[in-house]
């Protein structure tokens, strides 16, 4: 009986080490433990394990140090990093340092741990075997043989035992000999290929016409290339066989299926893509907020000027859409780590009603949208804006599935209405032990539930298995990014919830969003605000913003306070007007990202030269006011006209 596989577990938490060790030993592995990276590296030298499990954040020497060290000293030993940070940057750093796999704490199903261990051990075995075989094969090919006939049978056995495809060709690319792996690689085990062109075995993709032209002009040069055939990726190396007079007598061809390696490289590229998105998000959000600010102001000014009462409901809805866009911007900023998620008491019925309005106004009229709300639905704790975006993303997905089905069937008009429906309903649910056996993502407890049911085209099992993967989409290019459902799942998981899914092809799909009920809170009560003072405040207010539309709207809003408004389009112009209007200025409304001189620099100058002059800072990005914040106020873009007026009035009144 062979000795058990040895696994070294490095983690500074005793319970985690003990639970992993107990589970793995029950599965037939031999384990040892270390409480930090330094002890783990020392134990590695003594124990000589076959695989290492290491935590990422540890005292003395962290997981990255362990991975770096073992990559240099024992590159063939698999290292699996188990992290509880949940940060993409940590995962990327670990992979770049040499980690073979990444698992996230808590590892709720230890079967996943065993699967990762076995996968890495198998990969290690194949790497060693492949390296040893390639070395043996190179020695055989390059070595001169005194008696080719004596060695022919031995070479043939070796070649046929090889896990890669091997073939010898004449100088016209006709097949001389081929091993079993080559035939198996292309599904031609029963084909008699001797004397046939290599294209008949491997397909024209391996050596297309332009590559053959290169071989004709440079017959003695080796050639290496990769290509795809269907969903598989292949690597091939073509080496010339020199003849007795120095000419090319033929070629030796080695072909390997590298599909899994290519997938691993694509996965790393995907992680880099996600990281880049996070870096770009905050900059995009700032520009987007400037546009929203102009939209917000013009909509409200238009409402004030409207004389036809029928226009009022449309203005209200337009304002709601802008507020939802504001929430989307906050979500982008949260993803870019530039602001915290706002958690509050949320009535799911109100969120569903808002989504229903957007659905009825914007969805294809062939799609019937039905909202069914449970009265007295218990509240939850979440970010209402992110919740609405998640539910809307799922509803959009449902709408697209229905349209796809209608287009396939050629349905149109009211005749298809009965079968073309999205139903969003709220209810409660109690998850029992029995439910846990049905849905692996379920958790015990009481939940407020949002159910989104459609009568669309449905999904086959292999699509359902990948539906929440980032960038996975079944839509045509340009019609979907593959991020909507992934973001929806992330939003639900942030509040310790989960999503159930069921689907039948050609019948429809149901997404069931479960949110933990908070029994110790009551339904949200709208905040009552006292009516602002209407008395004019007089004097001069300086409005500084590099967006002309924001300056125009702000001027109108501030003039209602009975002040004279002067405006500046950049930082230098702001400083000039501060000096010119010093005696009359009552307040400065200051954008924080202006050209020439930044808002932060202007604030520092004003605190020195004009310490009693109140400042209302404004930005599309969240701000932290450093030092003494007396006389400084912050107004997050996009803001409403009343919010601007109230903030300026508050700032001026506080100085009196």
C-alpha positions, 0 to 999 in steps of 0.5 A: 500500500502506498503512503498517504499524500502529505498536506501541510496546513498553515493558518493562524486560526486554531479552529480552521487548522483543526477542522481542515486537518480532521476533514482531510485525514478522514479523506485518507490524507496525512496532515501537519499544521503550522500557526504562521508562515514562518513556522510553516516554512520551517515545518515544510523542510522537515515534513516535505509535504505533497501540497500546502494549504496556506492562509493569506493574512498571518503574523511573522510571514504572510501567505504571499511570502509562503507562496513566493518562497515555495515557488523558488525552492519547490515549484512543483509543490502545489500551494492553495491560498485560502483567504478571508479578505474577499478582495480581487487584488489579494487574489490577483497577487496570490496567483501572480506569486505562484498560487495554484488555486484560491479558495475563499473563507469561510469554506462552508462545503469542505468537499470543495476543499478536497476537490481543489486539493485533488485537482492540484495534486493531479495537475502537479503529477501531470506537470512532472510527468509531462516535463520528464516525458519531454526531456526523454523525448528530446533526448531520443529525437536528438540522440544519434542512433547507431542501430535504428532498426534495433531501437525502432520497436522501443521508440514506437512503444515509447511514442505510443505511450506518450500523452501528446500526439506525435507524427512524422511527415515527409517534406510534402507533409504526408504522414509517415507514422503516427502515435495513438495519442495523435489519432485519439486527439482528433477522434480518428482512431480507426482511420488509416492515415499513412500516406495521407496529408496531415490536413486529413487528420488534424484539419486545415486549421493546423497548417493553413496555406500561409503557414505552408508557404513559409515551410516551402520557403524555409523548410529547415526552420522549426515552427511552433503555433497555437490554434483552435478547433471548435472549443478546443485549443491546441499547441503544435511544434513542427521540427525539420528532420535533416537529410543526409545532404543537409536538405529537409527530409521531413518533419517531426510533429508534436501536438498537445491539447492546451485547452485547460492552460488557455482557460487558466490564462484567460481567467488571469486576464479576467481578474486583471480586467475586473481590477482595471474596472475598479480603477476606472469606476470613480473617474467615470462616476464623477463625469456622470454626476456632472451630467446628472446635476444638469439634468436634475436642475433643468427638470426642476426648473421646467416643473416650476415653469409648467402651466399644464397640470398634465405635465406634472406627473411626467416631470415627477417620473423623470425626477424619479429616473434621475434619482435612480441614476444617482443611486447607480452612480453610488453603486459604481463608487462603491465598486471602486472602493471610493464610498461605503454602501448605505445600509438602511431600513427598506420596504421591499414593496416600495422598491418593487413598486418603483421598479414596476413603474420603470418597467411599464414605462420602458419595456416593450408593450408586448410584455405585460408587467404585473406587480403582486405585493404582500401586505405587511411584508417585514422590512429588511436592512439593505441599500435601497438603490442597489436593491432596485438595480438588482431587481431591475437587472433581473426584470430586464433579463426576463424581458429579453428572454420573452422578446427572444421567445416572441421573435423565434415564434413570430408572435406579435400584438395582443395575441401573445400577451397571455404568454408574455408576462413578467410577474414580480411578487413579494412574500415571506418564506421560512427555510427549514432543514429540508429546504437546505437539501434542495438548494445548496445556497439556502440558509435557515431562517425567515426571509422576505422574498421577491420573486421574478417570474417570466414566460420567456425562452427559459434556460438549459442546465448548462446555461443555468450553471453559469448564469451568475458568472461575471461577463458570461452572456448568451446575448449577441455581441453589443446587447449585453455585458454579462455583468447584470446578473453577477451584480444582482447576486453580489447585492443580495449576498451583501445582506446575507441573502441568496437567490434561487433559480428554476427554469424550463426551456420554452416555458420560462424562468423564476428568480427568487431573491431571499432577504433575511427578515429583521424582527427588531426593526419597524417599517421605515417612516418618512422623515418629516422636514420643517419648511425652510425660511423664505426670508431673503438673505442678501449679499453676494454668493460666489458659485464656482463650477467648471460645468456651465449648465450647473452654474446656470441652474445654481444662479437661478436657484440662489437668486431666489434667496435674494442674493447677487450671484457671481460665477467662476468657471475655474480655480483661478477665476474663483480666487480673483472673484474672492478678492474682488467681492471680499466685502460683500461675499456671504458664502462660496459654493465650491466644486472640488474638481476644477481646472487651474486651481483645485477645490482643495487648494482654494479651501486652504487659501480661504481658511487662511485669508477669509476664515469666517466666510462659509464654504459649501463644498460640492462634488460627485465623489464623497469627500472627507473634510480634514481638520477643523470643519467649522464653517465648511459644509458638503453637498453631494452631487447631484443635488436638488435646487431646494437642497442647494438653497437650504444649504447656503441659507444654513451656512449664511445663518450660522455665521450671523 
